[in-house]
Amino acid sequence: MTTVAPIDFAGLLCSRLCHDLLSPVGALNNGLELLADETDPDMRQRCLDLLAESARTSANKLKFFRLAFGAAGGFGDAVETREARLAIEGLFAESKRVAVGWLVEADQLPKAAVKVLLNLSLIAGEALVRGGNLDIGAECEDGRIEIVVRAAGPRLILDPELKAMLVDGPKDAAVTPRAAAAYLIHSLVAEGGGSLQVSEPAEGTLLFGAAFNAG
């Protein structure tokens, strides 16, 4: 199986982060330019509303990626699940297309487990191209983690590249920035001696399941 050097993987994550932030940050820039030239009070208020929305979107994405991809500074070996829940809800808040169902009872989970949970939620949420429900569950017993993420909606599309990366890893194919989250999930599950399953979308439902040791 092909492996990715840490420095190359860091570059992939940076590319993914920049891609996802380009739209809201670009909207901030455009809004500021419009605001500088606008004199009508109603239009200025509209510009301010758009600026606030873009700022919230940027901040929510940064908070999510900090936990999903970063070192989660300020936390130890475990992460509070409340932080993970807020990050996921914030990621999908502005679109108002995805309703998050949280089925995690533990107050904390190992950092690796939280990264798998967040990145599976990211992939599952993006598969809900017309919106829907995203249900997230996780259990931890003696360091053994079981995570289930369920996406349900009127139209589900899971990129074959992402599914192959989740289940089989990179093999002989190069890892793209789009598949960085899937590669991270596969690597963490494999390091924990576990397995990951992805269902075929059937009757508007897509299931992801991971079981592995995370400390």
Wavefront OBJ file of the C-alpha trace (Angstrom):
o trace
v 0.000 0.000 0.000
v 1.232 3.491 -0.834
v 2.111 5.681 2.141
v 2.214 9.462 2.272
v 5.133 11.278 3.870
v 4.088 13.473 6.819
v 5.221 16.673 5.089
v 3.263 15.746 1.953
v 0.166 14.967 4.007
v 0.505 18.318 5.791
v 0.475 19.957 2.359
v -2.670 18.042 1.406
v -4.427 19.216 4.561
v -3.366 22.804 3.906
v -4.729 22.587 0.370
v -8.036 21.244 1.655
v -8.251 23.962 4.301
v -7.487 26.734 1.812
v -10.080 25.351 -0.626
v -12.815 25.314 2.010
v -11.997 28.791 3.307
v -11.653 30.438 -0.096
v -15.381 31.057 -0.532
v -16.239 32.663 2.846
v -13.007 34.673 2.975
v -13.554 35.830 -0.604
v -17.078 36.881 0.361
v -15.618 38.936 3.215
v -13.316 40.723 0.825
v -16.092 41.410 -1.685
v -18.399 42.623 1.075
v -15.811 45.079 2.367
v -15.293 46.473 -1.128
v -19.047 46.934 -1.597
v -19.413 48.517 1.819
v -16.692 51.073 1.055
v -18.595 52.314 -2.016
v -22.180 51.969 -0.767
v -24.084 54.979 0.629
v -27.640 53.651 0.805
v -28.404 52.712 4.470
v -30.428 49.610 3.566
v -27.752 48.304 1.236
v -25.042 49.025 3.796
v -26.972 46.995 6.356
v -27.292 44.164 3.827
v -23.540 44.278 3.278
v -22.945 44.145 7.035
v -25.257 41.138 7.352
v -23.378 39.315 4.594
v -20.053 40.164 6.215
v -21.259 38.774 9.543
v -22.475 35.577 7.881
v -19.171 35.080 6.053
v -17.216 35.731 9.256
v -19.267 33.130 11.152
v -18.794 30.583 8.379
v -15.034 31.156 8.331
v -14.771 30.886 12.111
v -16.887 27.717 12.240
v -14.806 26.034 9.566
v -11.572 26.966 11.318
v -12.866 25.579 14.623
v -13.878 22.354 12.923
v -10.604 21.852 11.056
v -8.612 22.668 14.187
v -10.135 19.613 15.851
v -10.459 17.421 12.764
v -6.987 17.989 11.292
v -4.963 19.903 13.864
v -3.238 19.066 17.117
v -6.229 20.298 19.169
v -4.019 22.574 21.244
v -5.151 22.991 24.818
v -6.411 19.426 25.080
v -4.612 16.370 26.397
v -4.909 12.820 25.104
v -8.700 13.073 25.339
v -11.079 15.637 23.847
v -14.400 16.735 25.299
v -17.179 15.426 23.090
v -19.042 18.707 23.624
v -16.305 20.428 21.617
v -16.707 17.895 18.810
v -20.477 18.346 18.777
v -20.214 22.140 18.623
v -17.669 21.885 15.808
v -19.929 19.639 13.724
v -23.063 21.707 14.362
v -21.162 24.894 13.513
v -19.843 23.439 10.264
v -23.358 22.862 8.939
v -25.117 25.741 10.723
v -25.028 28.378 7.994
v -26.352 26.118 5.218
v -29.339 25.086 7.368
v -29.585 21.959 5.205
v -28.235 19.352 7.617
v -29.829 18.457 10.958
v -27.326 16.883 13.346
v -28.428 14.099 15.706
v -25.926 13.549 18.528
v -25.907 10.058 20.067
v -22.642 10.213 22.014
v -23.016 9.823 25.773
v -19.352 9.916 26.811
v -18.045 13.254 28.072
v -14.623 12.606 26.540
v -13.105 10.437 23.823
v -9.488 9.758 22.831
v -8.137 12.326 20.399
v -7.810 9.783 17.577
v -11.442 8.756 18.014
v -12.602 12.370 17.833
v -10.641 12.914 14.623
v -12.237 9.847 13.036
v -15.684 10.939 14.200
v -15.261 14.482 12.889
v -13.872 13.482 9.520
v -16.512 10.801 8.977
v -19.137 13.438 9.801
v -17.542 15.804 7.280
v -17.644 13.204 4.497
v -21.166 12.056 5.385
v -22.455 15.633 5.565
v -20.976 16.492 2.189
v -22.690 13.407 0.715
v -26.054 15.006 1.624
v -26.106 17.164 -1.486
v -29.734 18.215 -0.908
v -29.553 18.212 2.854
v -31.000 15.778 5.341
v -30.160 14.215 8.685
v -26.723 13.397 10.050
v -26.782 11.064 13.063
v -23.531 10.474 14.956
v -22.912 7.816 17.577
v -19.811 6.611 19.426
v -18.978 4.306 22.316
v -15.692 3.679 24.091
v -14.945 0.722 26.371
v -11.435 -0.139 27.571
v -9.932 1.898 24.745
v -11.964 0.162 22.039
v -13.893 2.687 19.969
v -17.002 2.067 17.909
v -18.275 4.916 15.740
v -21.361 4.974 13.523
v -22.324 7.887 11.292
v -25.601 7.807 9.385
v -26.547 10.188 6.581
v -30.166 10.212 5.410
v -31.598 12.500 2.753
v -33.341 12.764 -0.617
v -30.081 12.563 -2.576
v -26.823 10.989 -1.470
v -23.601 11.059 -3.468
v -20.380 9.582 -2.122
v -17.348 10.138 -4.339
v -15.915 6.702 -5.309
v -12.432 8.076 -4.578
v -13.414 8.788 -0.985
v -15.052 5.403 -0.472
v -12.021 3.573 -1.867
v -9.689 5.621 0.332
v -11.760 4.935 3.435
v -11.950 1.182 2.930
v -8.710 0.311 1.124
v -6.352 3.239 1.672
v -4.309 4.811 -1.125
v -2.895 1.559 -2.600
v -1.108 2.709 -5.764
v -3.108 5.901 -6.229
v -1.931 9.359 -5.212
v -3.799 11.012 -2.365
v -5.545 14.222 -3.435
v -6.491 17.143 -1.168
v -10.139 16.137 -1.561
v -9.348 12.693 -0.143
v -7.187 13.976 2.738
v -9.938 13.457 5.329
v -10.589 9.911 4.102
v -6.865 9.114 4.189
v -6.607 10.393 7.758
v -9.565 8.236 8.830
v -8.123 5.132 7.159
v -4.696 5.718 8.716
v -6.019 6.218 12.263
v -8.289 3.165 12.075
v -5.474 1.031 10.624
v -3.049 2.192 13.327
v -5.631 1.110 15.898
v -5.867 -2.379 14.396
v -9.456 -1.810 13.368
v -11.730 -1.852 10.382
v -14.064 0.514 8.600
v -17.219 -0.224 6.622
v -19.160 1.979 4.223
v -22.584 0.976 2.937
v -23.993 1.626 -0.489
v -26.591 4.419 -0.489
v -29.913 2.590 -0.244
v -33.353 4.097 0.275
v -31.817 7.462 1.044
v -29.457 6.192 3.738
v -25.660 5.933 3.895
v -23.862 4.299 6.845
v -20.240 4.572 7.997
v -18.908 2.340 10.758
v -15.478 2.204 12.382
v -14.141 0.010 15.194
v -10.562 0.329 16.456
v -8.317 0.796 19.480
v -7.597 4.405 20.339
v -5.679 4.205 23.605
l 1 2 3 4 5 6 7 8 9 10 11 12 13 14 15 16 17 18 19 20 21 22 23 24 25 26 27 28 29 30 31 32 33 34 35 36 37 38 39 40 41 42 43 44 45 46 47 48 49 50 51 52 53 54 55 56 57 58 59 60 61 62 63 64 65 66 67 68 69 70 71 72 73 74 75 76 77 78 79 80 81 82 83 84 85 86 87 88 89 90 91 92 93 94 95 96 97 98 99 100 101 102 103 104 105 106 107 108 109 110 111 112 113 114 115 116 117 118 119 120 121 122 123 124 125 126 127 128 129 130 131 132 133 134 135 136 137 138 139 140 141 142 143 144 145 146 147 148 149 150 151 152 153 154 155 156 157 158 159 160 161 162 163 164 165 166 167 168 169 170 171 172 173 174 175 176 177 178 179 180 181 182 183 184 185 186 187 188 189 190 191 192 193 194 195 196 197 198 199 200 201 202 203 204 205 206 207 208 209 210 211 212 213 214 215
